[in-house]
Amino acid sequence: MAKKEKKEIVNLGHGVGRRKSAVARVYLREGNGKITVNGKSVEEYFVDAISVFTVKQPLVLTETADKFDVIITVVGGGIAGQAGACRHGIARALCEEDNDAYRSALHAAGFMTRDPRMVERKKYGQRGARRRFQFSKR
């Protein structure tokens, strides 16, 4: 009875992407272009086409869509925030894999920049972040 050899998984690059309150951990592996998000395919996880397009943008720009398998774990936020976090993480992982070839193109497209826009916190004495309670003179 022969022992099964354990196949070692080698991550070529990894990156952490953030957008709004979503955080995505991205791992690049040798493969044929399969993108997995939280154990599901990207089309199954992000049901709308815009989010799927957003996630794939860095791979299409660098022409590596069929060169790597991408494994993503994303938590927090909503659909748009998670898609943006995945895009940011994939761009960072690609730069870690081959910095010279991809960084300038990804930076010029704006994929390396973390979008700082967050939901403004609610203030006390107000109905929302900026909305006041209705003023009554009498």
Sequence and secondary structure as in RCSB ss.txt:
>XXXX:A:sequence
MAKKEKKEIVNLGHGVGRRKSAVARVYLREGNGKITVNGKSVEEYFVDAISVFTVKQPLVLTETADKFDVIITVV
GGGIAGQAGACRHGIARALCEEDNDAYRSALHAAGFMTRDPRMVERKKYGQRGARRRFQFSKR
>XXXX:A:secstr
           SEEEEEEETTEEEEEEEEESSS EEETTEEHHHHS SHHHHHHHHHHHHHTT TTTEEEEEEEE
SS HHHHHHHHHHHHHHHHHHH HHHHHHHHHHHT SS          TTSSSSS        
